[in-house]
Amino acid sequence: MEQHFNFNNELSGKIALVTGGTKGAGKAIAERLLQAGATVIVTARNAPEDENEQLDFIAADLSKPAGTQKVVSEVLSTYGTLDILVNNLGSSVTPAGGFAVLTDDDWESTLQANLFAPVRLDRGFLPQMLAKKSGVIIHIASIQGKLPLYDSTLPYAAAKAGLINYSKSLSNEVTPKGVRVLTVSPGWINTTASKAWLGEIARNANSTVEEAQQSVMDALGGIPFGRPAQPEEVAEFVGFLVSPRANYLTGTNYVIDGGTVPTI
Ligand SMILES: NC(=O)c1ccc[n+]([C@@H]2O[C@H](COP(=O)([O-])OP(=O)(O)OC[C@H]3O[C@@H](n4cnc5c(N)ncnc54)[C@H](OP(=O)(O)O)[C@@H]3O)[C@@H](O)[C@H]2O)c1
């Protein structure tokens, strides 16, 4: 029997929060959830450049406890509840050069943004999710959680490994009480920031952007798909995971990397 699915408005009535939702994958995820009918709140330090009036914005630095506290209290006081939490914020701003060049501050800031921010937000929103016995929490990690690139992103890779492990533990604890917890580990994503980064590599190496892209893919050991993911491709998958169609999925880490990770 042929089945026809209509994904429009499947998140109607749901309140969703996407951290780092003003750029890159987070922006695409926020727009995907909006398309599915959710009320979507995004957070970042700076207001979005190309503002989408349908998205509500809260300014906060989530690498600080005060920032996560501000977001939890503003969301709960304005909307009364949260159904979908997408912990998308993550970044690596530490210098290249391996273990010896990294200071305590480098480690601290990377762990704050990539691990402590989701831990604090989950802790802030879980009580009301548990009280109503429903909710979905997504942690956006990275293939570096299992495939670390030690030269330039050592603390980031360690933080993402911690996030994947924490996400599994949290799922074990709260799934029996009605809250699904999932991890998504993207490979390279073609964001605005990564396009600018490629341009810089090309300029420094006096090469074309295509050659710079190939050199990054070579450093990753190749991407069988032949290109990085588009933010919308990651967003589409997250849109599925938070929907009722993924109702039995919890406690799992999904890699979305065009085949980059070389092992099964
Ligand atoms: N891009 C990739 O190739 C790639 C690969 C694997 C995994 N990932 C993961 O995918 C997720 C999204 O990455 P992306 O590359 O799409 O991000 P991005 O384009 O760099 O955007 C980062 C977002 O987070 C916000 N942000 C940064 N620091 C913040 C802070 N301290 N407090 C609050 N907001 C902050 C930024 O806005 P403001 O600057 O205004 O605060 C922006 O909205 C991350 O978890 C990343 O680790 C990315």
The ligand as an SDF file (V2000), in Angstrom:
LIG
                    3D

 48 52  0  0  0  0  0  0  0  0999 V2000
   30.9860   23.4650   10.8110 N   0  0  0  0  0  0  0  0  0  0  0  0
   31.4640   22.2310   10.8230 C   0  0  0  0  0  0  0  0  0  0  0  0
   32.1770   21.7910    9.9000 O   0  0  0  0  0  0  0  0  0  0  0  0
   31.1030   21.3070   11.9610 C   0  0  0  0  0  0  0  0  0  0  0  0
   31.5600   19.9810   11.9200 C   0  0  0  0  0  0  0  0  0  0  0  0
   31.2070   19.1030   12.9480 C   0  0  0  0  0  0  0  0  0  0  0  0
   30.4190   19.5500   13.9990 C   0  0  0  0  0  0  0  0  0  0  0  0
   30.0240   20.8370   14.0260 N   0  0  0  0  0  0  0  0  0  0  0  0
   29.1920   21.2610   15.1620 C   0  0  0  0  0  0  0  0  0  0  0  0
   27.9660   21.7700   14.6580 O   0  0  0  0  0  0  0  0  0  0  0  0
   27.4920   22.8010   15.5370 C   0  0  0  0  0  0  0  0  0  0  0  0
   27.2280   24.0670   14.7300 C   0  0  0  0  0  0  0  0  0  0  0  0
   28.4530   24.4890   14.1550 O   0  0  0  0  0  0  0  0  0  0  0  0
   28.5050   25.6150   13.0090 P   0  0  0  0  0  0  0  0  0  0  0  0
   29.8230   25.4610   12.3530 O   0  0  0  0  0  0  0  0  0  0  0  0
   27.2540   25.5540   12.2090 O   0  0  0  0  0  0  0  0  0  0  0  0
   28.5110   26.9260   13.9250 O   0  0  0  0  0  0  0  0  0  0  0  0
   28.8040   28.4500   13.4770 P   0  0  0  0  0  0  0  0  0  0  0  0
   28.4180   28.6630   12.0550 O   0  0  0  0  0  0  0  0  0  0  0  0
   30.2020   28.7820   13.9030 O   0  0  0  0  0  0  0  0  0  0  0  0
   27.7710   29.2370   14.4040 O   0  0  0  0  0  0  0  0  0  0  0  0
   27.9710   29.2610   15.7890 C   0  0  0  0  0  0  0  0  0  0  0  0
   26.7130   29.7810   16.4590 C   0  0  0  0  0  0  0  0  0  0  0  0
   26.8780   29.7530   17.8790 O   0  0  0  0  0  0  0  0  0  0  0  0
   26.8260   31.0960   18.4060 C   0  0  0  0  0  0  0  0  0  0  0  0
   27.7940   31.1660   19.4950 N   0  0  0  0  0  0  0  0  0  0  0  0
   29.1260   31.0090   19.4200 C   0  0  0  0  0  0  0  0  0  0  0  0
   29.6900   31.1320   20.6420 N   0  0  0  0  0  0  0  0  0  0  0  0
   28.6740   31.3610   21.5130 C   0  0  0  0  0  0  0  0  0  0  0  0
   28.5960   31.5570   22.9070 C   0  0  0  0  0  0  0  0  0  0  0  0
   29.6860   31.5700   23.6940 N   0  0  0  0  0  0  0  0  0  0  0  0
   27.3800   31.7430   23.4720 N   0  0  0  0  0  0  0  0  0  0  0  0
   26.2630   31.7380   22.7090 C   0  0  0  0  0  0  0  0  0  0  0  0
   26.2620   31.5540   21.3790 N   0  0  0  0  0  0  0  0  0  0  0  0
   27.4620   31.3740   20.7820 C   0  0  0  0  0  0  0  0  0  0  0  0
   27.1490   31.9890   17.2110 C   0  0  0  0  0  0  0  0  0  0  0  0
   26.6240   33.3030   17.3180 O   0  0  0  0  0  0  0  0  0  0  0  0
   27.4640   34.4720   18.0700 P   0  0  0  0  0  0  0  0  0  0  0  0
   28.8430   34.4430   17.5180 O   0  0  0  0  0  0  0  0  0  0  0  0
   26.7020   35.7220   17.7300 O   0  0  0  0  0  0  0  0  0  0  0  0
   27.4170   34.1530   19.5220 O   0  0  0  0  0  0  0  0  0  0  0  0
   26.4230   31.2150   16.1070 C   0  0  0  0  0  0  0  0  0  0  0  0
   25.0270   31.4270   16.1600 O   0  0  0  0  0  0  0  0  0  0  0  0
   28.5700   22.9630   16.6190 C   0  0  0  0  0  0  0  0  0  0  0  0
   28.2420   22.2050   17.7590 O   0  0  0  0  0  0  0  0  0  0  0  0
   29.8070   22.4020   15.9620 C   0  0  0  0  0  0  0  0  0  0  0  0
   30.7390   21.9380   16.9150 O   0  0  0  0  0  0  0  0  0  0  0  0
   30.3380   21.7400   13.0330 C   0  0  0  0  0  0  0  0  0  0  0  0
  1  2  1  0
  2  3  2  0
  2  4  1  0
  4  5  1  0
  4 48  2  0
  5  6  2  0
  6  7  1  0
  7  8  2  0
  8  9  1  0
  8 48  1  0
  9 10  1  0
  9 46  1  0
 10 11  1  0
 11 12  1  0
 11 44  1  0
 12 13  1  0
 13 14  1  0
 14 15  2  0
 14 16  1  0
 14 17  1  0
 17 18  1  0
 18 19  2  0
 18 20  1  0
 18 21  1  0
 21 22  1  0
 22 23  1  0
 23 24  1  0
 23 42  1  0
 24 25  1  0
 25 26  1  0
 25 36  1  0
 26 27  1  0
 26 35  1  0
 27 28  2  0
 28 29  1  0
 29 30  1  0
 29 35  2  0
 30 31  1  0
 30 32  2  0
 32 33  1  0
 33 34  2  0
 34 35  1  0
 36 37  1  0
 36 42  1  0
 37 38  1  0
 38 39  2  0
 38 40  1  0
 38 41  1  0
 42 43  1  0
 44 45  1  0
 44 46  1  0
 46 47  1  0
M  CHG  2   8   1  16  -1
M  END
$$$$
